[in-house]
Structure formats: C-alpha cells, structure tokens
Amino acid sequence: MQDINIATYLKDVLKNRPSDWLSLTTHRLDIYDERLAKTEFLDQFELLYKKGTSTTEALNQLPTAYDYIRLGHPLSSILEWGIAKHLDVPTQNVISFGSQTMPVLAILRTNTLKNTNTLICYSSELPESFNEEVLKSVYNYRFETQKVNTVEDIKPFNGSVIYISNKSKVQFSSVKADFHLTTYGPLGSILVINKTVETSYVSDIQHVRRRETVAMTPHNTLKALESFVEESSISFEDDAVEKHKAFVLEEIKTITHSNLTPLVGSSGLSIQYAIMMGLVDYALKHHKGQAIKFIVPPNCYGGTNDQARRVAACLEFVEIVDLPVDGNNDMVSSVNSVLDNIAKENAVPFIIAEIPTNPRVEVPNLEHLKEALSKPRLTSKGEKATEPVFILDQTFCPNVNFLGQNAILSDIKTISYASGSKFPSGGTCTAGYCTGSEKTKALLEPIKFHLTLCDNEATAFQYKMLAEHLPSMLKRIDDAYVNTRDFVSFIQRNLPEAKINFVSEALAQQGFTPSVFSLDLPTKGDTHEEREAYKRALNLKLINLMITNIPDESKFCVSYGQLKGCYWTIPATSTQGTTKEGDKDYIVRASLSPNLDLQRHKDVFMEFIESL
C-alpha cells in the first residue's frame, strides 16, 4: 500500500475491533437510518481516522453499517473504504461480495434492462461456476466474453467492459476497465467501479447484493483486510468444511423428515433466488411456451416480495400474482381462486408463502390447503393444467414436519426453505437451506445448479455455525415457545383491549410453536388518521421503554430465533421495507428467545400499561 498512514491505522482498527463486528448478523433499528446506511458509518469512521482514534470504545460507538451482513457490515465497509482510498475512487464504487459470479450478474442485469452491451474480459479463467449459455437462455442476459493477457489488451467497446482477474492477495494498482472484478477463491470477490461509470450502477449493484446474494462475510472480510494491510497472501484453509457440511446436511434431513439431499446457501434470500431461477429453468425445459406465474403474498417479508418482482422484471414470460393471506384474507380461499385462474391460462404456478404468516402469525387450515393445492384443474381448452409447486418459507416454524412420509404436504410438490440466521444458527450466521418432498426430487437438481452458478453456497464458517447450533434447535424452539406463550398470556390478562396475533393452543399441540407474536395496541382518536398516528407513536413508546430499561436483552431489531434476549420491531418500517404502503403492518412484532429474564420484561411491560 502506498498510503502507510491508512495501513497503520487499519492495523490498529483490526487489533481493537469490537467482538460484535464478527458475531452479529443483525442491527439495532434505534441506531440505524436506512437513508444514510453505509455513508453514516463511514463518515464517522473517517472522522476517527482523521483523529487517529482506533480504540475499541470509539469503534463500538459507530452507527450501524447497512442493515444485515447480507448487504454489508462494519468490516466490509472498512475494507471497501481502504481500497477506495488507495485507488482514489469514491468509497461507494468498491463493493465486496461473498460470491465470485454475482457481481457480474448484477452488472449484466442492469445492462440488460438499460439495453447496453457488455463485454466480459478475463486474464486467467472465468469463475468456475460461470455458465454463459444459461445466463443468456434463462436469465436473459446479453454479453460477449473474451480472454486477454492483461487489461491493456482490451480493445475499445461500445458498451460496458468487465475485467476479471483472480488473486491470492488483496492488492490493487489502477482501474482501467469500466468494472474491475477480482476474485479470491472461497472468500468471494471485490468489484471496483471506474469513476467514469454512471453512478446509478452503484445502487443497482448493491441492490443485487442485498436481495440475491451477500456481502463478503465478516470472517472472510477479516482475512481480506489482513491481506490488504499486511500485503500478504490469503490463507485458504478449508476449516473442516466437508466434515461440517456432511453433518449439517444430515441434521437438516432429520429435522425436515425429507430424504432428499438439502441445499445450503449463504442466506435465506440466496436460497430463494436459487429456487426461483431453478424453477424458471425447469419450466423453460418442461413447460415450453407456457407463462410462468410466481404467486406471492403482497405483505410478506419485503425481501421475498422484492426479489420475486425483480426476477419478473427481467423475464417477460414471468409474472407476479398477488396472494392475499393475512387478516381478513384466507390463504386457502386465495390459493383456490388464484390457481383456478392460472389453470385457465395454462400457465405454470409457483406459490411462495410463509407458514405461519409474517407478521400476523396465522396458520391456514392445512387439510384444506392440501386439497386446494392437489385439486385437479383444467385449462380453458379442457386440458389438464400444470400442477403447482408450493414453495414454503418455514422460517418461523422450521420444526414442523411438512415433508416426511404421510405428512400434510408430502404428496404435494413442496419445497421448504428457512433462513439460517434465525433458529438454525441462533443468529450466528446468515446461511439458509432448502429441501423438498419426494415429488420435488427432479426440481432440486436445477435449484442446486443455480445455487452453484451464482456461487451462493454457504461458506465454511457458516457450515461450522450450523453444525454447532442445529442439534439444539428443536429444544431451543420448544423453550422459546414456552417463554412466548407465558408473555402473551401475561399481556392478554393485563392489556385485554390489545389485539395479539399468536398461534392458538390447539395449533401449538399440532407442533406450531413459534416464539414470535404481533401486537396491535389499543388506540384512540376521532378520525382514522388520528387513531393511526396515536398507535404508531405508542408502538415506538413501548419499544423504546423495553430497550432502554433492558438494554442487555431487549433490542429494537428485526431478527428471530436468537440464542438469547428479546427482539422488537415494527414490520412496516423494517421487514416490509419494500412492500407497497397499503400492505404494510404498523404493529409491534416481538420475538423471544429461550434465554431471557422474562419477569423483567413483564415488569417493564407493566410500566408501559400503567402509563396509558
């Protein structure tokens, strides 16, 4: 590095870094402003740099960087900052990825939508998982590839030029192509965007990182930073990954009661993206000429909703169909009517739904749902309609047996997936997994193919965390449910006018034991606007009281299934960030862990009740 001051400072930062920078996968909403996101963290980090301050205490006071480590975190932000300083480019023009191929796909996506040509040049080899034919035929991306000896050999091109090189050290000299991507084996990659490139590419590429993949993970970023400041080669030890992976796959089989080999991705959305693109690929081969319909609840988790619509935006034969499931809407009725209509069109139906739903924690009548999904349907021409694939987000209840022999959805084409940052890892990593009923055996192959193509498989550290925490998952779910049921009963007794969304005792007996509930607080006012404003203020009052009085356990955070403490959020302003305004839920959602001071939480909640 030429700027020895930055190198020296970053060495001190790495030595004094807060422990949370490696261990946290979530963020505190009370110190997070999404509009400022990465800029706020780095603006204040730069002030520390100018002062020469690198104490653990000072670093710990920095605001949240991005929202989840999926999009970015302190270490990835600092790595990008250091490289940008070294290259004299804007910090936002350096973007790290846990994947080697997704940065290329991010640029191709933007250029396809902009109708801009793309030339991909590479000096050694393209990433192993890069598949030119599939990216053109399934993803609808247009580009050319060319091998060159050096970046200087690239001829002028009417469009965007991506230059790909592979390195064992994190070191940079200059940026001569529009996009310079350096890959680092299992660590992922670092993309540098030339200063001459239109600034809109930055947010487009970051959005791909947020929705379809992850940033370079904290543990891998730490290795990259150490290589950067020490000018040393990266150590690519396998961390017993094959051993941990084999153990994790067997644990998932046991938990899900599925005999199929599961797939594990770098995040829940990485897995969901592989599911979507794998099913699109399968439909193109086996249902030629038919339209593809992804059926999605409009108020479900914002990442799911947004990603589905992003896939449809790139493919003219894919359409999103709304599936109302919460509140006054019944999932079974909605499934029936939507599938009836799609059958008439002779389209291919893929349904994505959460059970229980989020945030209303509702479970449909499963026998009726099975009937709706398995009902024979005819096209408008009287021909047999394509049967649906049910894509089940089981994050809230990963313990429920939907897939095993004689289970409720065992005879339906069902793919089940879960976010590993919740119960599977207890919040220690973001990995997610999927598996399916026997009827989906042929579907898991293309899903696996696209998970590999996107280089979105779980990292060595993620497999290690899942191996450590999956064995205790079922017990933690049971214990967390006991705490949640106790807390819900306490609120019902002491604030009966509040509406609580939680599973019934009867559903719990069936195995639905989530540890999350939503709370519609009592409100007042003469008009709807006054009542809504009062309730929204009351939501924040409750959350602030809890996190202020119990700072070691109560967090204003979006997570669930954590190892300890209690997390509070307002879905409309967190998990439903990209959901249409009319479909958002301005209610309180709380999730309890198996390990917390429940009596303390009751005491503080009683203070809130007494203040009303």
Solvent accessible surface area in square Angstrom, and as a share of the most:
residue,aa,sasa,rsa
1,M,46,0.20
2,Q,165,0.73
3,D,56,0.29
4,I,117,0.59
5,N,101,0.52
6,I,4,0.02
7,A,4,0.03
8,T,71,0.41
9,Y,15,0.06
10,L,0,0.00
11,K,82,0.35
12,D,50,0.26
13,V,0,0.00
14,L,20,0.10
15,K,153,0.65
16,N,40,0.21
17,R,68,0.25
18,P,6,0.04
19,S,89,0.57
20,D,66,0.34
21,W,20,0.07
22,L,33,0.17
23,S,61,0.39
24,L,83,0.41
25,T,5,0.03
26,T,19,0.11
27,H,12,0.06
28,R,64,0.23
29,L,26,0.13
30,D,58,0.30
31,I,92,0.47
32,Y,33,0.13
33,D,40,0.21
34,E,88,0.40
35,R,214,0.78
36,L,82,0.41
37,A,16,0.13
38,K,12,0.05
39,T,82,0.48
40,E,41,0.18
41,F,1,0.00
42,L,13,0.06
43,D,90,0.47
44,Q,73,0.32
45,F,0,0.00
46,E,37,0.16
47,L,97,0.48
48,L,24,0.12
49,Y,47,0.18
50,K,144,0.61
51,K,151,0.64
52,G,53,0.51
53,T,39,0.23
54,S,14,0.09
55,T,75,0.43
56,T,65,0.38
57,E,133,0.60
58,A,22,0.17
59,L,1,0.00
60,N,89,0.46
61,Q,136,0.60
62,L,17,0.08
63,P,16,0.10
64,T,22,0.13
65,A,4,0.03
66,Y,12,0.05
67,D,14,0.07
68,Y,25,0.10
69,I,13,0.07
70,R,19,0.07
71,L,13,0.07
72,G,1,0.01
73,H,5,0.02
74,P,24,0.15
75,L,0,0.00
76,S,1,0.00
77,S,0,0.00
78,I,0,0.00
79,L,0,0.00
80,E,1,0.00
81,W,2,0.01
82,G,0,0.00
83,I,0,0.00
84,A,2,0.02
85,K,79,0.34
86,H,39,0.17
87,L,23,0.12
88,D,105,0.55
89,V,19,0.11
90,P,54,0.34
91,T,33,0.19
92,Q,87,0.39
93,N,11,0.06
94,V,0,0.00
95,I,0,0.00
96,S,0,0.00
97,F,0,0.00
98,G,15,0.14
99,S,0,0.00
100,Q,34,0.15
101,T,1,0.00
102,M,3,0.01
103,P,0,0.00
104,V,1,0.00
105,L,3,0.01
106,A,0,0.00
107,I,1,0.00
108,L,0,0.00
109,R,34,0.13
110,T,7,0.04
111,N,1,0.01
112,T,18,0.10
113,L,92,0.46
114,K,82,0.35
115,N,120,0.61
116,T,37,0.22
117,N,80,0.41
118,T,2,0.01
119,L,11,0.06
120,I,0,0.00
121,C,0,0.00
122,Y,35,0.13
123,S,32,0.21
124,S,49,0.32
125,E,121,0.54
126,L,39,0.20
127,P,13,0.08
128,E,181,0.81
129,S,26,0.16
130,F,23,0.10
131,N,48,0.24
132,E,63,0.28
133,E,114,0.51
134,V,14,0.08
135,L,0,0.00
136,K,82,0.35
137,S,61,0.40
138,V,6,0.03
139,Y,4,0.01
140,N,66,0.34
141,Y,8,0.03
142,R,113,0.41
143,F,13,0.05
144,E,98,0.44
145,T,43,0.25
146,Q,76,0.34
147,K,116,0.49
148,V,11,0.07
149,N,129,0.66
150,T,64,0.37
151,V,26,0.15
152,E,110,0.49
153,D,60,0.31
154,I,32,0.16
155,K,140,0.59
156,P,137,0.86
157,F,57,0.24
158,N,127,0.65
159,G,30,0.29
160,S,9,0.06
161,V,14,0.08
162,I,0,0.00
163,Y,15,0.06
164,I,3,0.01
165,S,7,0.04
166,N,82,0.42
167,K,91,0.39
168,S,57,0.37
169,K,68,0.29
170,V,2,0.01
171,Q,96,0.43
172,F,21,0.09
173,S,105,0.68
174,S,52,0.33
175,V,25,0.14
176,K,118,0.50
177,A,7,0.05
178,D,38,0.20
179,F,1,0.00
180,H,26,0.12
181,L,0,0.00
182,T,3,0.02
183,T,4,0.02
184,Y,0,0.00
185,G,22,0.21
186,P,92,0.58
187,L,4,0.02
188,G,0,0.00
189,S,0,0.00
190,I,0,0.00
191,L,0,0.00
192,V,0,0.00
193,I,1,0.01
194,N,23,0.12
195,K,118,0.50
196,T,118,0.69
197,V,19,0.11
198,E,97,0.44
199,T,112,0.65
200,S,47,0.31
201,Y,11,0.04
202,V,15,0.09
203,S,69,0.44
204,D,55,0.29
205,I,0,0.00
206,Q,29,0.13
207,H,57,0.26
208,V,5,0.03
209,R,0,0.00
210,R,45,0.16
211,R,11,0.04
212,E,5,0.02
213,T,0,0.00
214,V,2,0.01
215,A,0,0.00
216,M,0,0.00
217,T,7,0.04
218,P,6,0.04
219,H,50,0.23
220,N,18,0.09
221,T,0,0.00
222,L,21,0.10
223,K,49,0.21
224,A,0,0.00
225,L,0,0.00
226,E,76,0.34
227,S,3,0.02
228,F,2,0.01
229,V,8,0.04
230,E,98,0.44
231,E,89,0.40
232,S,46,0.29
233,S,69,0.45
234,I,14,0.07
235,S,69,0.45
236,F,81,0.34
237,E,84,0.38
238,D,93,0.48
239,D,58,0.30
240,A,45,0.35
241,V,30,0.17
242,E,122,0.55
243,K,150,0.64
244,H,33,0.15
245,K,57,0.24
246,A,58,0.45
247,F,89,0.37
248,V,0,0.00
249,L,27,0.13
250,E,100,0.45
251,E,38,0.17
252,I,0,0.00
253,K,54,0.23
254,T,95,0.55
255,I,8,0.04
256,T,10,0.06
257,H,95,0.42
258,S,7,0.04
259,N,122,0.63
260,L,13,0.07
261,T,80,0.46
262,P,3,0.02
263,L,15,0.08
264,V,3,0.02
265,G,0,0.00
266,S,4,0.03
267,S,3,0.02
268,G,12,0.11
269,L,8,0.04
270,S,1,0.00
271,I,0,0.00
272,Q,1,0.00
273,Y,14,0.05
274,A,1,0.01
275,I,1,0.00
276,M,0,0.00
277,M,5,0.02
278,G,0,0.00
279,L,0,0.00
280,V,0,0.00
281,D,7,0.03
282,Y,39,0.15
283,A,2,0.01
284,L,57,0.28
285,K,124,0.52
286,H,111,0.49
287,H,44,0.20
288,K,160,0.68
289,G,90,0.87
290,Q,37,0.17
291,A,44,0.34
292,I,1,0.01
293,K,14,0.06
294,F,0,0.00
295,I,0,0.00
296,V,0,0.00
297,P,2,0.01
298,P,17,0.11
299,N,17,0.09
300,C,4,0.03
301,Y,49,0.19
302,G,1,0.01
303,G,1,0.01
304,T,6,0.03
305,N,7,0.04
306,D,23,0.12
307,Q,0,0.00
308,A,0,0.00
309,R,82,0.30
310,R,28,0.10
311,V,7,0.04
312,A,19,0.15
313,A,63,0.49
314,C,15,0.09
315,L,3,0.01
316,E,175,0.78
317,F,65,0.27
318,V,8,0.05
319,E,88,0.39
320,I,30,0.15
321,V,36,0.21
322,D,53,0.28
323,L,0,0.00
324,P,50,0.31
325,V,9,0.05
326,D,14,0.07
327,G,47,0.45
328,N,164,0.84
329,N,72,0.37
330,D,70,0.36
331,M,5,0.02
332,V,16,0.09
333,S,67,0.43
334,S,13,0.08
335,V,0,0.00
336,N,46,0.24
337,S,56,0.36
338,V,17,0.10
339,L,4,0.02
340,D,45,0.23
341,N,81,0.42
342,I,5,0.02
343,A,6,0.05
344,K,116,0.49
345,E,103,0.46
346,N,59,0.30
347,A,2,0.02
348,V,2,0.01
349,P,5,0.03
350,F,4,0.02
351,I,0,0.00
352,I,3,0.02
353,A,1,0.01
354,E,22,0.10
355,I,0,0.00
356,P,1,0.00
357,T,4,0.03
358,N,11,0.06
359,P,1,0.01
360,R,40,0.15
361,V,4,0.02
362,E,56,0.25
363,V,23,0.13
364,P,16,0.10
365,N,76,0.39
366,L,24,0.12
367,E,100,0.45
368,H,94,0.42
369,L,0,0.00
370,K,60,0.25
371,E,104,0.47
372,A,2,0.01
373,L,4,0.02
374,S,63,0.41
375,K,91,0.39
376,P,122,0.77
377,R,24,0.09
378,L,109,0.54
379,T,10,0.06
380,S,91,0.58
381,K,171,0.72
382,G,47,0.45
383,E,100,0.45
384,K,175,0.74
385,A,12,0.09
386,T,28,0.16
387,E,78,0.35
388,P,9,0.06
389,V,7,0.04
390,F,0,0.00
391,I,0,0.00
392,L,0,0.00
393,D,13,0.07
394,Q,7,0.03
395,T,16,0.09
396,F,16,0.07
397,C,0,0.00
398,P,2,0.01
399,N,32,0.17
400,V,14,0.08
401,N,59,0.30
402,F,2,0.01
403,L,10,0.05
404,G,3,0.03
405,Q,168,0.75
406,N,140,0.72
407,A,13,0.10
408,I,35,0.18
409,L,0,0.00
410,S,16,0.11
411,D,94,0.48
412,I,8,0.04
413,K,41,0.17
414,T,0,0.00
415,I,0,0.00
416,S,4,0.03
417,Y,8,0.03
418,A,2,0.01
419,S,19,0.12
420,G,0,0.00
421,S,6,0.04
422,K,28,0.12
423,F,0,0.00
424,P,1,0.01
425,S,0,0.00
426,G,6,0.05
427,G,15,0.14
428,T,30,0.18
429,C,3,0.02
430,T,7,0.04
431,A,0,0.00
432,G,0,0.00
433,Y,4,0.02
434,C,0,0.00
435,T,1,0.01
436,G,0,0.00
437,S,1,0.01
438,E,97,0.43
439,K,92,0.39
440,T,0,0.00
441,K,134,0.57
442,A,63,0.49
443,L,4,0.02
444,L,12,0.06
445,E,114,0.51
446,P,23,0.14
447,I,0,0.00
448,K,105,0.45
449,F,81,0.34
450,H,0,0.00
451,L,8,0.04
452,T,77,0.45
453,L,3,0.02
454,C,1,0.01
455,D,46,0.24
456,N,2,0.01
457,E,73,0.33
458,A,9,0.07
459,T,19,0.11
460,A,26,0.20
461,F,49,0.21
462,Q,2,0.01
463,Y,3,0.01
464,K,89,0.38
465,M,21,0.10
466,L,0,0.00
467,A,14,0.11
468,E,104,0.47
469,H,23,0.10
470,L,2,0.01
471,P,73,0.46
472,S,45,0.29
473,M,0,0.00
474,L,81,0.40
475,K,128,0.54
476,R,22,0.08
477,I,2,0.01
478,D,72,0.37
479,D,50,0.26
480,A,0,0.00
481,Y,26,0.10
482,V,95,0.55
483,N,25,0.13
484,T,0,0.00
485,R,41,0.15
486,D,56,0.29
487,F,0,0.00
488,V,0,0.00
489,S,32,0.21
490,F,17,0.07
491,I,0,0.00
492,Q,91,0.41
493,R,161,0.59
494,N,51,0.26
495,L,4,0.02
496,P,97,0.61
497,E,114,0.51
498,A,13,0.10
499,K,116,0.49
500,I,30,0.15
501,N,13,0.07
502,F,30,0.12
503,V,3,0.02
504,S,56,0.36
505,E,104,0.47
506,A,65,0.51
507,L,36,0.18
508,A,13,0.10
509,Q,156,0.69
510,Q,115,0.51
511,G,25,0.24
512,F,2,0.01
513,T,16,0.09
514,P,0,0.00
515,S,0,0.00
516,V,0,0.00
517,F,1,0.00
518,S,0,0.00
519,L,0,0.00
520,D,29,0.15
521,L,6,0.03
522,P,33,0.21
523,T,55,0.32
524,K,128,0.54
525,G,35,0.34
526,D,132,0.68
527,T,62,0.36
528,H,119,0.53
529,E,122,0.55
530,E,85,0.38
531,R,93,0.34
532,E,36,0.16
533,A,64,0.49
534,Y,72,0.27
535,K,26,0.11
536,R,89,0.33
537,A,64,0.49
538,L,10,0.05
539,N,0,0.00
540,L,79,0.39
541,K,87,0.37
542,L,0,0.00
543,I,0,0.00
544,N,71,0.36
545,L,47,0.23
546,M,0,0.00
547,I,11,0.06
548,T,100,0.58
549,N,50,0.26
550,I,12,0.06
551,P,72,0.45
552,D,127,0.66
553,E,43,0.19
554,S,0,0.00
555,K,56,0.24
556,F,18,0.07
557,C,4,0.03
558,V,7,0.04
559,S,2,0.01
560,Y,0,0.00
561,G,0,0.00
562,Q,7,0.03
563,L,59,0.29
564,K,134,0.57
565,G,2,0.02
566,C,0,0.00
567,Y,27,0.10
568,W,1,0.00
569,T,1,0.01
570,I,9,0.05
571,P,1,0.00
572,A,2,0.02
573,T,83,0.48
574,S,24,0.16
575,T,15,0.09
576,Q,2,0.01
577,G,42,0.40
578,T,60,0.35
579,T,7,0.04
580,K,119,0.50
581,E,105,0.47
582,G,79,0.76
583,D,42,0.22
584,K,44,0.18
585,D,11,0.06
586,Y,37,0.14
587,I,2,0.01
588,V,0,0.00
589,R,8,0.03
590,A,0,0.00
591,S,1,0.00
592,L,0,0.00
593,S,0,0.00
594,P,33,0.21
595,N,89,0.46
596,L,24,0.12
597,D,70,0.36
598,L,25,0.12
599,Q,106,0.47
600,R,87,0.32
601,H,0,0.00
602,K,28,0.12
603,D,64,0.33
604,V,0,0.00
605,F,0,0.00
606,M,56,0.25
607,E,79,0.35
608,F,0,0.00
609,I,26,0.13
610,E,129,0.58
611,S,60,0.39
612,L,87,0.43
